[in-house]
């Protein structure tokens, strides 16, 4: 049971990581006028990704210094997700196996 929860957490963190990467790539495409937010599909996709990621970014943006036009918050959140997916979930999985809860 506990092992299944760890796997679900791993999958959710992976999906979240891909949402952040998609938003970053999309922001670059918008910034360089490769895609246009006047297109309904692009605008809806951008708003959806923003609604998913903004609650994650908000606490970090409060404490991060202002770097002008560069937003390093997505990179910070990606680093935290990678740490959670790797060592933290790995440790919890090993702990579950050792205690027989897997």
N, CA, C and O atoms as a Tinker XYZ file with bonds, in Angstrom:
   408  protein
     1  N      0.831000   -1.199000    0.000000    73     2
     2  CA     0.000000    0.000000    0.000000    64     1     3
     3  C      0.873000    1.259000    0.000000    63     2     4     5
     4  O      0.662000    2.172000   -0.799000    81     3
     5  N      1.857000    1.294000    0.910000    73     3     6
     6  CA     2.731000    2.460000    0.994000    64     5     7
     7  C      3.569000    2.610000   -0.267000    63     6     8     9
     8  O      3.821000    3.724000   -0.727000    81     7
     9  N      4.003000    1.468000   -0.828000    73     7    10
    10  CA     4.769000    1.505000   -2.072000    64     9    11
    11  C      3.958000    2.069000   -3.225000    63    10    12    13
    12  O      4.493000    2.769000   -4.084000    81    11
    13  N      2.670000    1.764000   -3.244000    73    11    14
    14  CA     1.798000    2.287000   -4.291000    64    13    15
    15  C      1.651000    3.810000   -4.161000    63    14    16    17
    16  O      1.610000    4.517000   -5.168000    81    15
    17  N      1.575000    4.305000   -2.942000    73    15    18
    18  CA     1.491000    5.752000   -2.722000    64    17    19
    19  C      2.765000    6.454000   -3.185000    63    18    20    21
    20  O      2.712000    7.556000   -3.731000    81    19
    21  N      3.902000    5.812000   -2.964000    73    19    22
    22  CA     5.171000    6.377000   -3.426000    64    21    23
    23  C      5.197000    6.429000   -4.948000    63    22    24    25
    24  O      5.655000    7.413000   -5.529000    81    23
    25  N      4.703000    5.365000   -5.601000    73    23    26
    26  CA     4.655000    5.354000   -7.066000    64    25    27
    27  C      3.721000    6.432000   -7.599000    63    26    28    29
    28  O      4.037000    7.083000   -8.595000    81    27
    29  N      2.584000    6.630000   -6.957000    73    27    30
    30  CA     1.645000    7.674000   -7.380000    64    29    31
    31  C      2.286000    9.052000   -7.214000    63    30    32    33
    32  O      2.154000    9.908000   -8.089000    81    31
    33  N      2.979000    9.267000   -6.093000    73    31    34
    34  CA     3.666000   10.541000   -5.872000    64    33    35
    35  C      4.722000   10.764000   -6.942000    63    34    36    37
    36  O      4.865000   11.881000   -7.439000    81    35
    37  N      5.463000    9.726000   -7.306000    73    35    38
    38  CA     6.487000    9.823000   -8.341000    64    37    39
    39  C      5.859000   10.216000   -9.684000    63    38    40    41
    40  O      6.373000   11.087000  -10.386000    81    39
    41  N      4.757000    9.574000  -10.027000    73    39    42
    42  CA     4.084000    9.880000  -11.296000    64    41    43
    43  C      3.556000   11.310000  -11.301000    63    42    44    45
    44  O      3.712000   12.016000  -12.297000    81    43
    45  N      2.939000   11.747000  -10.214000    73    43    46
    46  CA     2.416000   13.112000  -10.137000    64    45    47
    47  C      3.533000   14.145000  -10.227000    63    46    48    49
    48  O      3.383000   15.166000  -10.898000    81    47
    49  N      4.647000   13.886000   -9.558000    73    47    50
    50  CA     5.777000   14.816000   -9.650000    64    49    51
    51  C      6.348000   14.857000  -11.067000    63    50    52    53
    52  O      6.772000   15.914000  -11.535000    81    51
    53  N      6.360000   13.715000  -11.749000    73    51    54
    54  CA     6.841000   13.677000  -13.134000    64    53    55
    55  C      5.918000   14.474000  -14.054000    63    54    56    57
    56  O      6.393000   15.227000  -14.905000    81    55
    57  N      4.618000   14.315000  -13.891000    73    55    58
    58  CA     3.654000   15.072000  -14.703000    64    57    59
    59  C      3.806000   16.567000  -14.443000    63    58    60    61
    60  O      3.783000   17.375000  -15.371000    81    59
    61  N      3.959000   16.922000  -13.180000    73    59    62
    62  CA     4.149000   18.326000  -12.826000    64    61    63
    63  C      5.428000   18.884000  -13.439000    63    62    64    65
    64  O      5.452000   20.024000  -13.903000    81    63
    65  N      6.476000   18.091000  -13.440000    73    63    66
    66  CA     7.736000   18.499000  -14.062000    64    65    67
    67  C      7.535000   18.795000  -15.547000    63    66    68    69
    68  O      8.059000   19.782000  -16.061000    81    67
    69  N      6.779000   17.945000  -16.231000    73    67    70
    70  CA     6.529000   18.161000  -17.659000    64    69    71
    71  C      5.652000   19.388000  -17.910000    63    70    72    73
    72  O      5.828000   20.078000  -18.914000    81    71
    73  N      4.707000   19.664000  -17.004000    73    71    74
    74  CA     3.913000   20.895000  -17.136000    64    73    75
    75  C      4.808000   22.123000  -17.035000    63    74    76    77
    76  O      4.647000   23.074000  -17.801000    81    75
    77  N      5.738000   22.109000  -16.107000    73    75    78
    78  CA     6.649000   23.247000  -15.935000    64    77    79
    79  C      7.539000   23.409000  -17.161000    63    78    80    81
    80  O      7.758000   24.528000  -17.625000    81    79
    81  N      8.051000   22.305000  -17.686000    73    79    82
    82  CA     8.891000   22.377000  -18.886000    64    81    83
    83  C      8.082000   22.886000  -20.073000    63    82    84    85
    84  O      8.572000   23.712000  -20.842000    81    83
    85  N      6.846000   22.404000  -20.233000    73    83    86
    86  CA     5.993000   22.862000  -21.334000    64    85    87
    87  C      5.708000   24.351000  -21.219000    63    86    88    89
    88  O      5.711000   25.064000  -22.223000    81    87
    89  N      5.462000   24.825000  -20.001000    73    87    90
    90  CA     5.207000   26.249000  -19.824000    64    89    91
    91  C      6.452000   27.085000  -20.142000    63    90    92    93
    92  O      6.347000   28.154000  -20.742000    81    91
    93  N      7.616000   26.599000  -19.743000    73    91    94
    94  CA     8.853000   27.332000  -20.029000    64    93    95
    95  C      9.101000   27.427000  -21.533000    63    94    96    97
    96  O      9.431000   28.496000  -22.048000    81    95
    97  N      8.940000   26.308000  -22.230000    73    95    98
    98  CA     9.134000   26.311000  -23.684000    64    97    99
    99  C      8.107000   27.217000  -24.352000    63    98   100   101
   100  O      8.434000   27.976000  -25.265000    81    99
   101  N      6.871000   27.132000  -23.892000    73    99   102
   102  CA     5.816000   27.968000  -24.477000    64   101   103
   103  C      6.094000   29.452000  -24.221000    63   102   104   105
   104  O      5.828000   30.282000  -25.090000    81   103
   105  N      6.620000   29.794000  -23.057000    73   103   106
   106  CA     6.916000   31.202000  -22.776000    64   105   107
   107  C      8.015000   31.725000  -23.698000    63   106   108   109
   108  O      7.975000   32.880000  -24.121000    81   107
   109  N      9.007000   30.869000  -24.012000    73   107   110
   110  CA    10.044000   31.283000  -24.956000    64   109   111
   111  C      9.458000   31.467000  -26.342000    63   110   112   113
   112  O      9.801000   32.428000  -27.031000    81   111
   113  N      8.575000   30.559000  -26.770000    73   111   114
   114  CA     7.967000   30.676000  -28.094000    64   113   115
   115  C      7.102000   31.933000  -28.199000    63   114   116   117
   116  O      7.055000   32.577000  -29.248000    81   115
   117  N      6.428000   32.271000  -27.117000    73   115   118
   118  CA     5.623000   33.499000  -27.112000    64   117   119
   119  C      6.530000   34.720000  -27.121000    63   118   120   121
   120  O      6.267000   35.682000  -27.842000    81   119
   121  N      7.598000   34.690000  -26.324000    73   119   122
   122  CA     8.504000   35.839000  -26.239000    64   121   123
   123  C      9.180000   36.146000  -27.572000    63   122   124   125
   124  O      9.422000   37.311000  -27.890000    81   123
   125  N      9.484000   35.113000  -28.352000    73   123   126
   126  CA    10.146000   35.309000  -29.636000    64   125   127
   127  C      9.167000   35.330000  -30.804000    63   126   128   129
   128  O      9.573000   35.196000  -31.958000    81   127
   129  N      7.879000   35.497000  -30.510000    73   127   130
   130  CA     6.823000   35.601000  -31.514000    64   129   131
   131  C      6.762000   34.411000  -32.471000    63   130   132   133
   132  O      6.423000   34.572000  -33.644000    81   131
   133  N      7.084000   33.242000  -31.982000    73   131   134
   134  CA     6.932000   32.040000  -32.800000    64   133   135
   135  C      5.468000   31.613000  -32.775000    63   134   136   137
   136  O      4.918000   31.200000  -33.796000    81   135
   137  N      4.841000   31.714000  -31.604000    73   135   138
   138  CA     3.406000   31.479000  -31.486000    64   137   139
   139  C      2.764000   32.733000  -30.929000    63   138   140   141
   140  O      3.419000   33.538000  -30.267000    81   139
   141  N      1.486000   32.892000  -31.200000    73   139   142
   142  CA     0.783000   34.121000  -30.870000    64   141   143
   143  C     -0.347000   33.816000  -29.897000    63   142   144   145
   144  O     -1.100000   32.863000  -30.098000    81   143
   145  N     -0.469000   34.613000  -28.850000    73   143   146
   146  CA    -1.531000   34.392000  -27.869000    64   145   147
   147  C     -2.892000   34.868000  -28.365000    63   146   148   149
   148  O     -3.884000   34.724000  -27.649000    81   147
   149  N     -2.968000   35.425000  -29.555000    73   147   150
   150  CA    -4.270000   35.783000  -30.124000    64   149   151
   151  C     -5.000000   34.545000  -30.649000    63   150   152   153
   152  O     -6.212000   34.573000  -30.863000    81   151
   153  N     -4.260000   33.476000  -30.850000    73   151   154
   154  CA    -4.853000   32.201000  -31.236000    64   153   155
   155  C     -5.564000   31.622000  -30.006000    63   154   156   157
   156  O     -4.979000   31.554000  -28.925000    81   155
   157  N     -6.824000   31.206000  -30.170000    73   155   158
   158  CA    -7.613000   30.711000  -29.040000    64   157   159
   159  C     -6.984000   29.488000  -28.367000    63   158   160   161
   160  O     -6.954000   29.408000  -27.139000    81   159
   161  N     -6.483000   28.538000  -29.158000    73   159   162
   162  CA    -5.888000   27.336000  -28.576000    64   161   163
   163  C     -4.644000   27.677000  -27.763000    63   162   164   165
   164  O     -4.458000   27.173000  -26.656000    81   163
   165  N     -3.802000   28.530000  -28.318000    73   163   166
   166  CA    -2.575000   28.933000  -27.619000    64   165   167
   167  C     -2.923000   29.654000  -26.322000    63   166   168   169
   168  O     -2.320000   29.392000  -25.281000    81   167
   169  N     -3.885000   30.552000  -26.384000    73   167   170
   170  CA    -4.288000   31.301000  -25.186000    64   169   171
   171  C     -4.859000   30.371000  -24.114000    63   170   172   173
   172  O     -4.529000   30.513000  -22.936000    81   171
   173  N     -5.707000   29.425000  -24.506000    73   171   174
   174  CA    -6.281000   28.482000  -23.545000    64   173   175
   175  C     -5.204000   27.586000  -22.926000    63   174   176   177
   176  O     -5.210000   27.336000  -21.721000    81   175
   177  N     -4.288000   27.112000  -23.757000    73   175   178
   178  CA    -3.203000   26.272000  -23.255000    64   177   179
   179  C     -2.323000   27.054000  -22.290000    63   178   180   181
   180  O     -1.934000   26.536000  -21.242000    81   179
   181  N     -2.009000   28.293000  -22.637000    73   179   182
   182  CA    -1.186000   29.140000  -21.774000    64   181   183
   183  C     -1.886000   29.398000  -20.437000    63   182   184   185
   184  O     -1.257000   29.327000  -19.381000    81   183
   185  N     -3.172000   29.694000  -20.482000    73   183   186
   186  CA    -3.917000   29.951000  -19.244000    64   185   187
   187  C     -4.003000   28.687000  -18.383000    63   186   188   189
   188  O     -3.911000   28.766000  -17.158000    81   187
   189  N     -4.178000   27.538000  -19.009000    73   187   190
   190  CA    -4.243000   26.289000  -18.260000    64   189   191
   191  C     -2.917000   25.983000  -17.573000    63   190   192   193
   192  O     -2.889000   25.644000  -16.390000    81   191
   193  N     -1.824000   26.103000  -18.316000    73   191   194
   194  CA    -0.512000   25.862000  -17.716000    64   193   195
   195  C     -0.222000   26.867000  -16.604000    63   194   196   197
   196  O      0.381000   26.516000  -15.590000    81   195
   197  N     -0.649000   28.106000  -16.792000    73   195   198
   198  CA    -0.440000   29.124000  -15.766000    64   197   199
   199  C     -1.232000   28.805000  -14.498000    63   198   200   201
   200  O     -0.731000   28.987000  -13.389000    81   199
   201  N     -2.452000   28.337000  -14.660000    73   199   202
   202  CA    -3.278000   27.986000  -13.494000    64   201   203
   203  C     -2.727000   26.780000  -12.751000    63   202   204   205
   204  O     -2.899000   26.666000  -11.538000    81   203
   205  N     -2.074000   25.892000  -13.459000    73   203   206
   206  CA    -1.490000   24.718000  -12.814000    64   205   207
   207  C     -0.210000   25.089000  -12.068000    63   206   208   209
   208  O      0.011000   24.621000  -10.951000    81   207
   209  N      0.627000   25.917000  -12.667000    73   207   210
   210  CA     1.953000   26.169000  -12.096000    64   209   211
   211  C      2.018000   27.369000  -11.159000    63   210   212   213
   212  O      2.868000   27.401000  -10.269000    81   211
   213  N      1.160000   28.336000  -11.331000    73   211   214
   214  CA     1.248000   29.553000  -10.515000    64   213   215
   215  C      1.148000   29.286000   -9.013000    63   214   216   217
   216  O      1.897000   29.906000   -8.259000    81   215
   217  N      0.270000   28.403000   -8.533000    73   215   218
   218  CA     0.257000   28.139000   -7.086000    64   217   219
   219  C      1.577000   27.564000   -6.570000    63   218   220   221
   220  O      1.916000   27.746000   -5.400000    81   219
   221  N      2.319000   26.877000   -7.428000    73   219   222
   222  CA     3.632000   26.369000   -7.022000    64   221   223
   223  C      4.674000   27.472000   -6.970000    63   222   224   225
   224  O      5.538000   27.477000   -6.093000    81   223
   225  N      4.595000   28.398000   -7.898000    73   223   226
   226  CA     5.578000   29.461000   -7.998000    64   225   227
   227  C      5.389000   30.544000   -6.938000    63   226   228   229
   228  O      6.364000   31.123000   -6.460000    81   227
   229  N      4.145000   30.815000   -6.573000    73   227   230
   230  CA     3.820000   31.959000   -5.717000    64   229   231
   231  C      4.647000   32.036000   -4.433000    63   230   232   233
   232  O      5.198000   33.099000   -4.146000    81   231
   233  N      4.762000   30.955000   -3.641000    73   231   234
   234  CA     5.552000   31.082000   -2.399000    64   233   235
   235  C      7.023000   31.391000   -2.662000    63   234   236   237
   236  O      7.651000   32.106000   -1.881000    81   235
   237  N      7.574000   30.865000   -3.742000    73   235   238
   238  CA     8.983000   31.101000   -4.043000    64   237   239
   239  C      9.204000   32.504000   -4.599000    63   238   240   241
   240  O     10.247000   33.110000   -4.353000    81   239
   241  N      8.240000   33.020000   -5.341000    73   239   242
   242  CA     8.378000   34.372000   -5.893000    64   241   243
   243  C      8.368000   35.432000   -4.802000    63   242   244   245
   244  O      8.912000   36.521000   -4.982000    81   243
   245  N      7.747000   35.112000   -3.662000    73   243   246
   246  CA     7.739000   36.065000   -2.547000    64   245   247
   247  C      9.126000   36.260000   -1.967000    63   246   248   249
   248  O      9.457000   37.355000   -1.511000    81   247
   249  N      9.942000   35.217000   -1.975000    73   247   250
   250  CA    11.261000   35.291000   -1.340000    64   249   251
   251  C     12.410000   35.427000   -2.332000    63   250   252   253
   252  O     13.515000   35.802000   -1.938000    81   251
   253  N     12.177000   35.132000   -3.602000    73   251   254
   254  CA    13.243000   35.242000   -4.606000    64   253   255
   255  C     13.508000   36.715000   -4.928000    63   254   256   257
   256  O     12.570000   37.507000   -5.026000    81   255
   257  N     14.775000   37.081000   -5.090000    73   255   258
   258  CA    15.071000   38.461000   -5.491000    64   257   259
   259  C     14.633000   38.707000   -6.932000    63   258   260   261
   260  O     14.491000   37.772000   -7.720000    81   259
   261  N     14.422000   39.973000   -7.261000    73   259   262
   262  CA    14.004000   40.358000   -8.604000    64   261   263
   263  C     15.233000   40.425000   -9.506000    63   262   264   265
   264  O     16.168000   41.179000   -9.236000    81   263
   265  N     15.226000   39.635000  -10.576000    73   263   266
   266  CA    16.321000   39.618000  -11.537000    64   265   267
   267  C     15.950000   40.342000  -12.827000    63   266   268   269
   268  O     16.529000   40.070000  -13.878000    81   267
   269  N     15.004000   41.249000  -12.755000    73   267   270
   270  CA    14.567000   41.962000  -13.949000    64   269   271
   271  C     13.630000   41.101000  -14.768000    63   270   272   273
   272  O     12.590000   40.666000  -14.272000    81   271
   273  N     13.987000   40.849000  -16.019000    73   271   274
   274  CA    13.125000   40.075000  -16.906000    64   273   275
   275  C     13.334000   38.577000  -16.827000    63   274   276   277
   276  O     12.694000   37.824000  -17.561000    81   275
   277  N     14.228000   38.130000  -15.942000    73   275   278
   278  CA    14.518000   36.702000  -15.841000    64   277   279
   279  C     13.795000   36.128000  -14.631000    63   278   280   281
   280  O     13.951000   36.628000  -13.517000    81   279
   281  N     13.010000   35.086000  -14.846000    73   279   282
   282  CA    12.285000   34.428000  -13.767000    64   281   283
   283  C     12.930000   33.071000  -13.516000    63   282   284   285
   284  O     12.811000   32.159000  -14.334000    81   283
   285  N     13.608000   32.943000  -12.392000    73   283   286
   286  CA    14.292000   31.703000  -12.056000    64   285   287
   287  C     13.435000   30.767000  -11.202000    63   286   288   289
   288  O     13.890000   29.693000  -10.808000    81   287
   289  N     12.205000   31.171000  -10.919000    73   287   290
   290  CA    11.327000   30.359000  -10.086000    64   289   291
   291  C     11.058000   28.978000  -10.685000    63   290   292   293
   292  O     11.116000   27.997000   -9.945000    81   291
   293  N     10.765000   28.843000  -11.991000    73   291   294
   294  CA    10.551000   27.495000  -12.535000    64   293   295
   295  C     11.758000   26.583000  -12.340000    63   294   296   297
   296  O     11.601000   25.398000  -12.048000    81   295
   297  N     12.962000   27.132000  -12.500000    73   295   298
   298  CA    14.155000   26.318000  -12.313000    64   297   299
   299  C     14.276000   25.853000  -10.860000    63   298   300   301
   300  O     14.660000   24.711000  -10.606000    81   299
   301  N     13.955000   26.722000   -9.915000    73   299   302
   302  CA    13.986000   26.352000   -8.507000    64   301   303
   303  C     12.974000   25.250000   -8.206000    63   302   304   305
   304  O     13.284000   24.296000   -7.492000    81   303
   305  N     11.764000   25.381000   -8.750000    73   303   306
   306  CA    10.728000   24.373000   -8.529000    64   305   307
   307  C     11.132000   23.046000   -9.176000    63   306   308   309
   308  O     10.871000   21.985000   -8.608000    81   307
   309  N     11.756000   23.086000  -10.340000    73   307   310
   310  CA    12.230000   21.859000  -10.991000    64   309   311
   311  C     13.287000   21.177000  -10.133000    63   310   312   313
   312  O     13.270000   19.955000   -9.985000    81   311
   313  N     14.202000   21.950000   -9.570000    73   311   314
   314  CA    15.231000   21.371000   -8.701000    64   313   315
   315  C     14.591000   20.699000   -7.490000    63   314   316   317
   316  O     15.004000   19.608000   -7.099000    81   315
   317  N     13.598000   21.333000   -6.900000    73   315   318
   318  CA    12.914000   20.753000   -5.746000    64   317   319
   319  C     12.184000   19.468000   -6.133000    63   318   320   321
   320  O     12.203000   18.493000   -5.381000    81   319
   321  N     11.538000   19.462000   -7.308000    73   319   322
   322  CA    10.844000   18.254000   -7.766000    64   321   323
   323  C     11.829000   17.117000   -8.002000    63   322   324   325
   324  O     11.549000   15.972000   -7.645000    81   323
   325  N     12.976000   17.417000   -8.598000    73   323   326
   326  CA    13.984000   16.383000   -8.852000    64   325   327
   327  C     14.503000   15.815000   -7.531000    63   326   328   329
   328  O     14.721000   14.609000   -7.417000    81   327
   329  N     14.699000   16.669000   -6.544000    73   327   330
   330  CA    15.142000   16.196000   -5.229000    64   329   331
   331  C     14.063000   15.334000   -4.586000    63   330   332   333
   332  O     14.365000   14.293000   -4.002000    81   331
   333  N     12.814000   15.758000   -4.687000    73   331   334
   334  CA    11.729000   14.968000   -4.109000    64   333   335
   335  C     11.586000   13.620000   -4.809000    63   334   336   337
   336  O     11.373000   12.597000   -4.157000    81   335
   337  N     11.703000   13.621000   -6.133000    73   335   338
   338  CA    11.544000   12.377000   -6.893000    64   337   339
   339  C     12.687000   11.415000   -6.652000    63   338   340   341
   340  O     12.472000   10.206000   -6.563000    81   339
   341  N     13.882000   11.924000   -6.546000    73   339   342
   342  CA    15.047000   11.056000   -6.416000    64   341   343
   343  C     15.302000   10.610000   -4.989000    63   342   344   345
   344  O     14.799000    9.571000   -4.564000    81   343
   345  N     16.077000   11.384000   -4.247000    73   343   346
   346  CA    16.484000   10.929000   -2.913000    64   345   347
   347  C     15.341000   10.758000   -1.921000    63   346   348   349
   348  O     15.335000    9.793000   -1.157000    81   347
   349  N     14.384000   11.662000   -1.915000    73   347   350
   350  CA    13.329000   11.592000   -0.899000    64   349   351
   351  C     12.421000   10.389000   -1.130000    63   350   352   353
   352  O     12.216000    9.589000   -0.216000    81   351
   353  N     11.878000   10.248000   -2.329000    73   351   354
   354  CA    11.013000    9.100000   -2.601000    64   353   355
   355  C     11.798000    7.786000   -2.582000    63   354   356   357
   356  O     11.265000    6.748000   -2.189000    81   355
   357  N     13.055000    7.832000   -3.002000    73   355   358
   358  CA    13.894000    6.637000   -2.924000    64   357   359
   359  C     14.103000    6.198000   -1.485000    63   358   360   361
   360  O     14.043000    5.007000   -1.177000    81   359
   361  N     14.346000    7.150000   -0.612000    73   359   362
   362  CA    14.513000    6.836000    0.809000    64   361   363
   363  C     13.216000    6.279000    1.400000    63   362   364   365
   364  O     13.240000    5.302000    2.149000    81   363
   365  N     12.099000    6.895000    1.064000    73   363   366
   366  CA    10.813000    6.404000    1.577000    64   365   367
   367  C     10.507000    4.999000    1.060000    63   366   368   369
   368  O      9.969000    4.170000    1.794000    81   367
   369  N     10.848000    4.731000   -0.199000    73   367   370
   370  CA    10.616000    3.391000   -0.755000    64   369   371
   371  C     11.498000    2.367000   -0.057000    63   370   372   373
   372  O     11.040000    1.271000    0.264000    81   371
   373  N     12.760000    2.714000    0.180000    73   371   374
   374  CA    13.660000    1.793000    0.882000    64   373   375
   375  C     13.182000    1.564000    2.312000    63   374   376   377
   376  O     13.252000    0.448000    2.826000    81   375
   377  N     12.704000    2.608000    2.939000    73   375   378
   378  CA    12.176000    2.493000    4.292000    64   377   379
   379  C     10.942000    1.597000    4.331000    63   378   380   381
   380  O     10.768000    0.799000    5.252000    81   379
   381  N     10.089000    1.739000    3.319000    73   379   382
   382  CA     8.880000    0.904000    3.257000    64   381   383
   383  C      9.251000   -0.557000    3.030000    63   382   384   385
   384  O      8.645000   -1.450000    3.623000    81   383
   385  N     10.237000   -0.807000    2.180000    73   383   386
   386  CA    10.660000   -2.189000    1.943000    64   385   387
   387  C     11.281000   -2.803000    3.194000    63   386   388   389
   388  O     11.033000   -3.966000    3.512000    81   387
   389  N     12.083000   -2.021000    3.895000    73   387   390
   390  CA    12.750000   -2.509000    5.086000    64   389   391
   391  C     11.761000   -2.849000    6.197000    63   390   392   393
   392  O     11.939000   -3.821000    6.933000    81   391
   393  N     10.711000   -2.024000    6.304000    73   391   394
   394  CA     9.744000   -2.258000    7.384000    64   393   395
   395  C      8.621000   -3.215000    6.963000    63   394   396   397
   396  O      7.760000   -3.555000    7.774000    81   395
   397  N      8.631000   -3.642000    5.712000    73   395   398
   398  CA     7.626000   -4.585000    5.233000    64   397   399
   399  C      6.297000   -3.952000    4.896000    63   398   400   401
   400  O      5.286000   -4.652000    4.835000    81   399
   401  N      6.261000   -2.613000    4.669000    73   399   402
   402  CA     5.016000   -1.917000    4.344000    64   401   403
   403  C      4.770000   -1.838000    2.855000    63   402   404   405
   404  O      3.726000   -1.330000    2.444000    81   403
   405  N      5.669000   -2.310000    2.038000    73   403   406
   406  CA     5.498000   -2.236000    0.588000    64   405   407
   407  C      4.546000   -3.291000    0.166000    63   406   408
   408  O      4.250000   -3.415000   -1.023000    81   407
